[in-house]
Amino acid sequence: MKRFPLEPLSRVRDLRLEAARRLVEQRRADVEQALRRRDVAKQAWSEAVERRARHQRDCAQATSSAEVPDVLWLRRADRHRLLIDAQIAKCETMLRGMDEELERARQAFAEAFTAFRQAQAKVDALEKFHGEWKRKQLHERDRREEQAGEELYLATGTKR
């Protein structure tokens, strides 16, 4: 039987499909890594917000007690609140950055997955074409064998 004429193209498409598959796996890992970094940033933000709430409770408790805090204590408490607020703002900025990074990673994954599906469709189409070509070659071979058998039969039948 003849060799499939598009065999080199088939090998190239298989290589491209494998490269696309590896890229999808890399992009999936990038998304997972971005999710982990975003979770760390979200945890830091949550902890800062909890520190702020705890500080407010402590201040409210101190100011509501029978003993009135002095001015120095109030200034320190206010500076501490401002520091916590700055930490919260920093965490929010970091969290927004991580959200943007996650969105970019998801977009890159979607693009890589689309490219993989296109490469897979090309491989599938070529395999379908190869199957049709092979069936046609087998049918042609069978037809030639049958024709050769008929010719041999006719040739031996006319000589008797």
VOMIVEX-172362 format. One record per residue: residue number from 0; residue in one letter; z, y negated, x of N, C-alpha, C, CB in turn. Coordinates in steps of 0.1 Angstrom, whole numbers. Glycine has a CB too. Example, Ala and Ser with C-alpha at 12.3 -4.5 7.8 and 13.67 -1.06 7.14 Angstrom:
<nodes>
+-----+---------+-------+-------+-------+-------+-------+-------+-------+-------+-------+-------+-------+-------+
| num | residuo |   n.w |   n.v |   n.u |  ca.w |  ca.v |  ca.u |   c.w |   c.v |   c.u |  cb.w |  cb.v |  cb.u |
+-----+---------+-------+-------+-------+-------+-------+-------+-------+-------+-------+-------+-------+-------+
|   0 |       a |    78 |    57 |   132 |    78 |    45 |   123 |    78 |    33 |   132 |    90 |    45 |   113 |
|   1 |       s |    71 |    22 |   128 |    71 |    11 |   137 |    79 |     0 |   129 |    57 |     6 |   141 |
+-----+---------+-------+-------+-------+-------+-------+-------+-------+-------+-------+-------+-------+-------+
</nodes>
This chain:
<nodes>
+-----+---------+-------+-------+-------+-------+-------+-------+-------+-------+-------+-------+-------+-------+
| num | residuo |   n.w |   n.v |   n.u |  ca.w |  ca.v |  ca.u |   c.w |   c.v |   c.u |  cb.w |  cb.v |  cb.u |
+-----+---------+-------+-------+-------+-------+-------+-------+-------+-------+-------+-------+-------+-------+
|   0 |       m |     0 |    12 |     8 |     0 |     0 |     0 |     0 |   -12 |     9 |    12 |     0 |   -10 |
|   1 |       k |    -6 |   -23 |     4 |    -7 |   -35 |    12 |     7 |   -41 |    13 |   -17 |   -45 |     5 |
|   2 |       r |     8 |   -50 |    23 |    20 |   -57 |    25 |    20 |   -70 |    16 |    22 |   -61 |    40 |
|   3 |       f |    31 |   -73 |    10 |    32 |   -85 |     1 |    28 |   -97 |     9 |    46 |   -86 |    -5 |
|   4 |       p |    18 |  -104 |     5 |    13 |  -116 |    13 |    22 |  -128 |    13 |     0 |  -120 |     7 |
|   5 |       l |    32 |  -128 |     4 |    41 |  -139 |     4 |    55 |  -136 |    10 |    43 |  -144 |   -10 |
|   6 |       e |    55 |  -125 |    18 |    67 |  -121 |    24 |    74 |  -131 |    33 |    65 |  -108 |    33 |
|   7 |       p |    66 |  -139 |    41 |    72 |  -150 |    49 |    79 |  -160 |    40 |    62 |  -156 |    58 |
|   8 |       l |    72 |  -164 |    29 |    78 |  -173 |    20 |    91 |  -168 |    14 |    68 |  -177 |     9 |
|   9 |       s |    91 |  -155 |    11 |   103 |  -149 |     5 |   114 |  -149 |    15 |   100 |  -134 |     2 |
|  10 |       r |   112 |  -147 |    28 |   123 |  -148 |    38 |   128 |  -162 |    39 |   118 |  -143 |    51 |
|  11 |       v |   119 |  -172 |    39 |   123 |  -186 |    40 |   131 |  -190 |    28 |   110 |  -195 |    41 |
|  12 |       r |   127 |  -185 |    16 |   135 |  -189 |     4 |   148 |  -182 |     4 |   127 |  -185 |    -9 |
|  13 |       d |   149 |  -170 |     9 |   162 |  -163 |    10 |   171 |  -171 |    20 |   160 |  -149 |    15 |
|  14 |       l |   166 |  -176 |    31 |   174 |  -184 |    40 |   178 |  -197 |    34 |   165 |  -187 |    53 |
|  15 |       r |   170 |  -203 |    27 |   173 |  -216 |    20 |   184 |  -213 |     9 |   161 |  -222 |    14 |
|  16 |       l |   183 |  -202 |     2 |   193 |  -198 |    -8 |   206 |  -196 |    -1 |   188 |  -186 |   -16 |
|  17 |       e |   207 |  -189 |    10 |   219 |  -187 |    17 |   225 |  -200 |    22 |   217 |  -177 |    29 |
|  18 |       a |   217 |  -209 |    27 |   222 |  -222 |    32 |   227 |  -230 |    20 |   210 |  -230 |    38 |
|  19 |       a |   221 |  -229 |     8 |   226 |  -236 |    -4 |   239 |  -230 |    -8 |   215 |  -236 |   -15 |
|  20 |       r |   240 |  -217 |    -7 |   253 |  -210 |   -11 |   264 |  -215 |    -2 |   251 |  -195 |   -11 |
|  21 |       r |   261 |  -215 |    11 |   272 |  -220 |    20 |   276 |  -234 |    18 |   267 |  -218 |    35 |
|  22 |       l |   266 |  -243 |    14 |   269 |  -257 |    11 |   278 |  -258 |    -1 |   256 |  -265 |     9 |
|  23 |       v |   275 |  -250 |   -11 |   283 |  -250 |   -24 |   297 |  -246 |   -20 |   277 |  -240 |   -34 |
|  24 |       e |   299 |  -236 |   -12 |   312 |  -231 |    -8 |   320 |  -243 |     0 |   312 |  -219 |     1 |
|  25 |       q |   312 |  -250 |     8 |   318 |  -261 |    16 |   323 |  -272 |     6 |   309 |  -266 |    27 |
|  26 |       r |   314 |  -275 |    -3 |   317 |  -286 |   -12 |   328 |  -282 |   -21 |   305 |  -289 |   -21 |
|  27 |       r |   329 |  -269 |   -25 |   341 |  -264 |   -33 |   354 |  -266 |   -25 |   339 |  -249 |   -37 |
|  28 |       a |   353 |  -263 |   -12 |   365 |  -264 |    -4 |   369 |  -279 |    -3 |   362 |  -258 |    10 |
|  29 |       d |   358 |  -288 |    -2 |   361 |  -302 |    -1 |   368 |  -307 |   -14 |   348 |  -310 |     1 |
|  30 |       v |   364 |  -302 |   -25 |   370 |  -306 |   -38 |   385 |  -301 |   -38 |   362 |  -300 |   -50 |
|  31 |       e |   387 |  -289 |   -34 |   401 |  -284 |   -34 |   409 |  -292 |   -24 |   401 |  -269 |   -29 |
|  32 |       q |   404 |  -296 |   -13 |   411 |  -304 |    -3 |   414 |  -318 |    -9 |   404 |  -305 |    10 |
|  33 |       a |   404 |  -324 |   -15 |   407 |  -337 |   -22 |   417 |  -336 |   -33 |   393 |  -342 |   -27 |
|  34 |       l |   417 |  -325 |   -40 |   427 |  -323 |   -50 |   441 |  -322 |   -44 |   424 |  -310 |   -59 |
|  35 |       r |   442 |  -315 |   -33 |   455 |  -314 |   -27 |   460 |  -327 |   -22 |   455 |  -304 |   -15 |
|  36 |       r |   451 |  -335 |   -16 |   455 |  -348 |   -11 |   459 |  -357 |   -22 |   443 |  -355 |    -3 |
|  37 |       r |   452 |  -356 |   -33 |   455 |  -364 |   -45 |   468 |  -360 |   -51 |   444 |  -363 |   -56 |
|  38 |       d |   471 |  -347 |   -51 |   484 |  -343 |   -56 |   496 |  -348 |   -47 |   485 |  -327 |   -56 |
|  39 |       v |   493 |  -348 |   -34 |   503 |  -354 |   -24 |   506 |  -369 |   -27 |   499 |  -352 |   -10 |
|  40 |       a |   495 |  -376 |   -29 |   496 |  -390 |   -33 |   503 |  -392 |   -46 |   482 |  -397 |   -33 |
|  41 |       k |   500 |  -384 |   -56 |   506 |  -385 |   -69 |   521 |  -382 |   -68 |   499 |  -376 |   -79 |
|  42 |       q |   525 |  -372 |   -60 |   539 |  -369 |   -58 |   546 |  -380 |   -51 |   540 |  -356 |   -49 |
|  43 |       a |   540 |  -387 |   -41 |   546 |  -398 |   -34 |   548 |  -410 |   -44 |   538 |  -403 |   -22 |
|  44 |       w |   538 |  -412 |   -53 |   540 |  -422 |   -63 |   551 |  -419 |   -73 |   526 |  -424 |   -71 |
|  45 |       s |   552 |  -406 |   -77 |   562 |  -402 |   -87 |   576 |  -404 |   -80 |   560 |  -388 |   -91 |
|  46 |       e |   577 |  -401 |   -68 |   590 |  -402 |   -61 |   594 |  -417 |   -60 |   590 |  -396 |   -47 |
|  47 |       a |   584 |  -426 |   -57 |   587 |  -440 |   -56 |   591 |  -446 |   -70 |   574 |  -448 |   -51 |
|  48 |       v |   584 |  -441 |   -80 |   588 |  -446 |   -93 |   602 |  -441 |   -97 |   578 |  -441 |  -104 |
|  49 |       e |   605 |  -429 |   -93 |   619 |  -423 |   -96 |   629 |  -431 |   -88 |   619 |  -408 |   -92 |
|  50 |       r |   626 |  -435 |   -75 |   635 |  -443 |   -68 |   638 |  -457 |   -74 |   630 |  -445 |   -53 |
|  51 |       r |   627 |  -462 |   -80 |   628 |  -475 |   -87 |   637 |  -474 |   -99 |   614 |  -480 |   -91 |
|  52 |       a |   635 |  -463 |  -107 |   643 |  -461 |  -119 |   658 |  -459 |  -115 |   638 |  -449 |  -127 |
|  53 |       r |   660 |  -451 |  -104 |   674 |  -448 |  -100 |   680 |  -461 |   -95 |   673 |  -438 |   -88 |
|  54 |       h |   673 |  -470 |   -88 |   678 |  -482 |   -83 |   681 |  -491 |   -95 |   668 |  -489 |   -74 |
|  55 |       q |   673 |  -492 |  -105 |   676 |  -500 |  -117 |   688 |  -495 |  -124 |   664 |  -500 |  -126 |
|  56 |       r |   690 |  -482 |  -125 |   702 |  -476 |  -131 |   714 |  -480 |  -123 |   701 |  -461 |  -133 |
|  57 |       d |   713 |  -479 |  -110 |   725 |  -482 |  -102 |   728 |  -497 |  -103 |   722 |  -479 |   -87 |
|  58 |       c |   718 |  -506 |  -103 |   721 |  -520 |  -105 |   727 |  -524 |  -118 |   708 |  -528 |  -103 |
|  59 |       a |   721 |  -517 |  -129 |   727 |  -520 |  -142 |   741 |  -515 |  -143 |   718 |  -513 |  -153 |
|  60 |       q |   744 |  -504 |  -137 |   758 |  -499 |  -137 |   767 |  -508 |  -129 |   758 |  -484 |  -131 |
|  61 |       a |   762 |  -513 |  -118 |   771 |  -522 |  -109 |   773 |  -535 |  -116 |   764 |  -524 |   -96 |
|  62 |       t |   763 |  -540 |  -123 |   765 |  -553 |  -129 |   773 |  -552 |  -142 |   752 |  -560 |  -132 |
|  63 |       s |   773 |  -541 |  -148 |   781 |  -539 |  -161 |   795 |  -535 |  -158 |   774 |  -529 |  -170 |
|  64 |       s |   799 |  -532 |  -146 |   813 |  -528 |  -143 |   822 |  -541 |  -144 |   814 |  -521 |  -130 |
|  65 |       a |   835 |  -538 |  -144 |   845 |  -549 |  -145 |   844 |  -558 |  -132 |   859 |  -543 |  -146 |
|  66 |       e |   841 |  -552 |  -121 |   840 |  -560 |  -109 |   826 |  -566 |  -107 |   844 |  -551 |   -96 |
|  67 |       v |   825 |  -578 |  -107 |   812 |  -585 |  -106 |   807 |  -585 |   -91 |   813 |  -600 |  -111 |
|  68 |       p |   794 |  -580 |   -89 |   790 |  -579 |   -75 |   788 |  -594 |   -69 |   776 |  -572 |   -74 |
|  69 |       d |   789 |  -595 |   -56 |   788 |  -608 |   -50 |   773 |  -611 |   -48 |   795 |  -608 |   -36 |
|  70 |       v |   770 |  -623 |   -44 |   757 |  -628 |   -42 |   749 |  -620 |   -32 |   757 |  -643 |   -39 |
|  71 |       l |   756 |  -617 |   -21 |   749 |  -609 |   -10 |   745 |  -596 |   -15 |   759 |  -607 |     2 |
|  72 |       w |   753 |  -589 |   -23 |   749 |  -576 |   -29 |   737 |  -578 |   -38 |   761 |  -570 |   -37 |
|  73 |       l |   737 |  -588 |   -46 |   726 |  -591 |   -55 |   713 |  -593 |   -47 |   729 |  -603 |   -64 |
|  74 |       r |   714 |  -601 |   -36 |   702 |  -603 |   -28 |   697 |  -590 |   -22 |   705 |  -614 |   -17 |
|  75 |       r |   706 |  -582 |   -17 |   702 |  -569 |   -11 |   695 |  -560 |   -21 |   714 |  -562 |    -5 |
|  76 |       a |   701 |  -560 |   -33 |   696 |  -552 |   -44 |   682 |  -557 |   -48 |   705 |  -552 |   -56 |
|  77 |       d |   680 |  -570 |   -48 |   667 |  -576 |   -51 |   657 |  -572 |   -41 |   668 |  -591 |   -53 |
|  78 |       r |   661 |  -574 |   -28 |   652 |  -570 |   -17 |   648 |  -555 |   -17 |   658 |  -574 |    -3 |
|  79 |       h |   658 |  -547 |   -20 |   655 |  -533 |   -21 |   645 |  -530 |   -33 |   668 |  -525 |   -23 |
|  80 |       r |   647 |  -537 |   -44 |   638 |  -535 |   -55 |   624 |  -539 |   -51 |   643 |  -543 |   -67 |
|  81 |       l |   623 |  -551 |   -44 |   609 |  -555 |   -39 |   603 |  -545 |   -29 |   611 |  -569 |   -32 |
|  82 |       l |   611 |  -539 |   -21 |   606 |  -529 |   -12 |   601 |  -517 |   -19 |   617 |  -525 |    -2 |
|  83 |       i |   609 |  -513 |   -29 |   604 |  -501 |   -37 |   591 |  -505 |   -45 |   615 |  -497 |   -47 |
|  84 |       d |   591 |  -517 |   -50 |   579 |  -521 |   -57 |   567 |  -521 |   -48 |   581 |  -535 |   -63 |
|  85 |       a |   569 |  -526 |   -35 |   558 |  -526 |   -26 |   553 |  -511 |   -22 |   562 |  -533 |   -12 |
|  86 |       q |   563 |  -502 |   -21 |   560 |  -488 |   -19 |   552 |  -482 |   -31 |   573 |  -480 |   -17 |
|  87 |       i |   556 |  -486 |   -43 |   549 |  -481 |   -55 |   535 |  -487 |   -55 |   556 |  -486 |   -68 |
|  88 |       a |   533 |  -499 |   -51 |   519 |  -505 |   -51 |   511 |  -498 |   -40 |   520 |  -520 |   -48 |
|  89 |       k |   517 |  -495 |   -29 |   510 |  -488 |   -18 |   506 |  -474 |   -23 |   518 |  -487 |    -5 |
|  90 |       c |   515 |  -468 |   -30 |   512 |  -454 |   -35 |   501 |  -455 |   -46 |   525 |  -448 |   -41 |
|  91 |       e |   501 |  -465 |   -54 |   491 |  -466 |   -64 |   477 |  -469 |   -58 |   494 |  -478 |   -74 |
|  92 |       t |   477 |  -477 |   -47 |   464 |  -479 |   -40 |   459 |  -466 |   -34 |   466 |  -490 |   -29 |
|  93 |       m |   469 |  -459 |   -28 |   465 |  -446 |   -22 |   460 |  -436 |   -32 |   477 |  -440 |   -14 |
|  94 |       l |   467 |  -436 |   -44 |   463 |  -427 |   -54 |   449 |  -430 |   -60 |   473 |  -428 |   -66 |
|  95 |       r |   446 |  -443 |   -61 |   433 |  -447 |   -66 |   422 |  -443 |   -55 |   432 |  -463 |   -68 |
|  96 |       g |   425 |  -444 |   -43 |   416 |  -440 |   -32 |   414 |  -425 |   -33 |   422 |  -444 |   -18 |
|  97 |       m |   425 |  -417 |   -35 |   423 |  -403 |   -36 |   415 |  -399 |   -49 |   437 |  -396 |   -37 |
|  98 |       d |   417 |  -406 |   -60 |   409 |  -404 |   -72 |   394 |  -406 |   -69 |   414 |  -413 |   -83 |
|  99 |       e |   391 |  -417 |   -62 |   377 |  -419 |   -58 |   372 |  -409 |   -49 |   376 |  -433 |   -52 |
| 100 |       e |   380 |  -405 |   -39 |   376 |  -394 |   -30 |   373 |  -381 |   -38 |   386 |  -392 |   -19 |
| 101 |       l |   382 |  -378 |   -47 |   380 |  -366 |   -55 |   367 |  -367 |   -63 |   392 |  -364 |   -65 |
| 102 |       e |   365 |  -378 |   -69 |   353 |  -380 |   -77 |   340 |  -378 |   -68 |   352 |  -394 |   -84 |
| 103 |       r |   340 |  -384 |   -56 |   329 |  -382 |   -47 |   327 |  -367 |   -43 |   331 |  -390 |   -34 |
| 104 |       a |   338 |  -360 |   -41 |   338 |  -346 |   -38 |   332 |  -338 |   -49 |   351 |  -341 |   -33 |
| 105 |       r |   336 |  -341 |   -61 |   331 |  -334 |   -73 |   316 |  -337 |   -75 |   339 |  -338 |   -86 |
| 106 |       q |   312 |  -349 |   -73 |   298 |  -352 |   -74 |   290 |  -345 |   -63 |   296 |  -368 |   -72 |
| 107 |       a |   295 |  -344 |   -51 |   288 |  -337 |   -40 |   287 |  -322 |   -44 |   295 |  -339 |   -27 |
| 108 |       f |   298 |  -317 |   -50 |   297 |  -303 |   -54 |   287 |  -300 |   -65 |   311 |  -299 |   -59 |
| 109 |       a |   286 |  -310 |   -74 |   277 |  -308 |   -85 |   262 |  -309 |   -80 |   279 |  -319 |   -96 |
| 110 |       e |   260 |  -317 |   -70 |   246 |  -318 |   -64 |   243 |  -306 |   -57 |   245 |  -331 |   -55 |
| 111 |       a |   253 |  -301 |   -49 |   250 |  -288 |   -41 |   248 |  -277 |   -51 |   262 |  -286 |   -32 |
| 112 |       f |   256 |  -276 |   -61 |   254 |  -265 |   -71 |   240 |  -266 |   -78 |   265 |  -265 |   -81 |
| 113 |       t |   236 |  -278 |   -81 |   223 |  -279 |   -87 |   212 |  -275 |   -77 |   220 |  -294 |   -91 |
| 114 |       a |   213 |  -278 |   -64 |   204 |  -274 |   -54 |   204 |  -259 |   -53 |   207 |  -281 |   -41 |
| 115 |       f |   216 |  -253 |   -54 |   217 |  -238 |   -53 |   210 |  -232 |   -65 |   232 |  -234 |   -53 |
| 116 |       r |   212 |  -237 |   -77 |   205 |  -231 |   -88 |   190 |  -232 |   -87 |   210 |  -238 |  -101 |
| 117 |       q |   185 |  -243 |   -82 |   171 |  -245 |   -80 |   166 |  -235 |   -70 |   167 |  -259 |   -76 |
| 118 |       a |   173 |  -233 |   -59 |   169 |  -223 |   -49 |   169 |  -209 |   -54 |   178 |  -224 |   -36 |
| 119 |       q |   179 |  -206 |   -62 |   180 |  -193 |   -69 |   168 |  -191 |   -78 |   194 |  -192 |   -76 |
| 120 |       a |   165 |  -201 |   -86 |   153 |  -200 |   -95 |   140 |  -197 |   -87 |   152 |  -213 |  -103 |
| 121 |       k |   139 |  -204 |   -76 |   127 |  -201 |   -68 |   126 |  -187 |   -62 |   126 |  -211 |   -56 |
| 122 |       v |   138 |  -182 |   -58 |   139 |  -168 |   -53 |   136 |  -159 |   -64 |   153 |  -165 |   -47 |
| 123 |       d |   142 |  -161 |   -76 |   139 |  -153 |   -88 |   125 |  -152 |   -92 |   148 |  -157 |   -99 |
| 124 |       a |   118 |  -164 |   -92 |   104 |  -165 |   -95 |    96 |  -157 |   -85 |   100 |  -180 |   -96 |
| 125 |       l |    99 |  -158 |   -73 |    91 |  -151 |   -62 |    93 |  -136 |   -64 |    95 |  -156 |   -48 |
| 126 |       e |   106 |  -132 |   -67 |   108 |  -118 |   -69 |   101 |  -112 |   -81 |   123 |  -115 |   -70 |
| 127 |       k |   100 |  -120 |   -91 |    93 |  -116 |  -103 |    78 |  -115 |  -100 |    95 |  -127 |  -115 |
| 128 |       f |    73 |  -125 |   -92 |    59 |  -124 |   -88 |    56 |  -112 |   -79 |    55 |  -137 |   -81 |
| 129 |       h |    66 |  -109 |   -70 |    65 |   -97 |   -62 |    65 |   -84 |   -70 |    76 |   -97 |   -51 |
| 130 |       g |    73 |   -84 |   -80 |    73 |   -72 |   -89 |    60 |   -70 |   -96 |    84 |   -73 |   -99 |
| 131 |       e |    54 |   -81 |  -101 |    41 |   -80 |  -108 |    30 |   -76 |   -98 |    38 |   -94 |  -114 |
| 132 |       w |    31 |   -82 |   -86 |    21 |   -79 |   -76 |    22 |   -64 |   -72 |    23 |   -88 |   -63 |
| 133 |       k |    34 |   -59 |   -71 |    36 |   -45 |   -67 |    31 |   -36 |   -78 |    51 |   -42 |   -64 |
| 134 |       r |    34 |   -39 |   -91 |    29 |   -31 |  -102 |    14 |   -31 |  -102 |    34 |   -36 |  -115 |
| 135 |       k |     8 |   -42 |   -99 |    -7 |   -43 |   -99 |   -13 |   -35 |   -88 |   -11 |   -58 |   -97 |
| 136 |       q |    -6 |   -35 |   -76 |   -11 |   -27 |   -65 |   -10 |   -12 |   -68 |    -3 |   -31 |   -52 |
| 137 |       l |     1 |    -8 |   -74 |     3 |     6 |   -77 |    -7 |    10 |   -88 |    17 |     8 |   -83 |
| 138 |       h |    -9 |     1 |   -98 |   -19 |     4 |  -108 |   -33 |     5 |  -101 |   -19 |    -7 |  -119 |
| 139 |       e |   -36 |    -3 |   -92 |   -49 |    -3 |   -85 |   -51 |    10 |   -77 |   -51 |   -15 |   -76 |
| 140 |       r |   -40 |    14 |   -70 |   -40 |    26 |   -62 |   -42 |    38 |   -71 |   -27 |    27 |   -54 |
| 141 |       d |   -35 |    38 |   -83 |   -36 |    49 |   -92 |   -51 |    50 |   -98 |   -26 |    48 |  -103 |
| 142 |       r |   -56 |    38 |  -101 |   -70 |    38 |  -106 |   -80 |    43 |   -96 |   -73 |    23 |  -110 |
| 143 |       r |   -78 |    39 |   -83 |   -87 |    44 |   -72 |   -86 |    59 |   -71 |   -84 |    37 |   -59 |
| 144 |       e |   -73 |    64 |   -71 |   -72 |    78 |   -69 |   -78 |    86 |   -81 |   -57 |    82 |   -69 |
| 145 |       e |   -76 |    80 |   -93 |   -82 |    87 |  -105 |   -98 |    86 |  -104 |   -78 |    80 |  -118 |
| 146 |       q |  -103 |    75 |  -100 |  -117 |    74 |   -98 |  -122 |    83 |   -88 |  -121 |    59 |   -95 |
| 147 |       a |  -115 |    84 |   -77 |  -119 |    94 |   -66 |  -119 |   108 |   -71 |  -110 |    92 |   -53 |
| 148 |       g |  -109 |   111 |   -79 |  -108 |   125 |   -85 |  -120 |   127 |   -94 |   -95 |   127 |   -92 |
| 149 |       e |  -123 |   117 |  -103 |  -135 |   119 |  -112 |  -148 |   121 |  -104 |  -136 |   107 |  -121 |
| 150 |       e |  -149 |   113 |   -94 |  -162 |   114 |   -86 |  -162 |   128 |   -79 |  -162 |   103 |   -75 |
| 151 |       l |  -151 |   133 |   -74 |  -151 |   146 |   -68 |  -154 |   157 |   -78 |  -137 |   148 |   -61 |
| 152 |       y |  -148 |   155 |   -90 |  -151 |   165 |  -101 |  -166 |   165 |  -104 |  -142 |   162 |  -113 |
| 153 |       l |  -171 |   153 |  -106 |  -185 |   151 |  -110 |  -194 |   157 |   -98 |  -189 |   137 |  -113 |
| 154 |       a |  -190 |   154 |   -86 |  -198 |   159 |   -75 |  -198 |   174 |   -74 |  -193 |   152 |   -62 |
| 155 |       t |  -187 |   180 |   -76 |  -186 |   195 |   -75 |  -192 |   201 |   -88 |  -172 |   199 |   -74 |
| 156 |       g |  -192 |   194 |   -99 |  -197 |   200 |  -111 |  -212 |   199 |  -111 |  -192 |   192 |  -123 |
| 157 |       t |  -219 |   190 |  -105 |  -233 |   189 |  -105 |  -239 |   198 |   -95 |  -238 |   175 |  -102 |
| 158 |       k |  -232 |   203 |   -85 |  -238 |   212 |   -75 |  -238 |   227 |   -80 |  -230 |   211 |   -62 |
| 159 |       r |  -232 |   230 |   -90 |  -231 |   244 |   -94 |  -243 |   248 |  -102 |  -220 |   247 |  -103 |
+-----+---------+-------+-------+-------+-------+-------+-------+-------+-------+-------+-------+-------+-------+
</nodes>
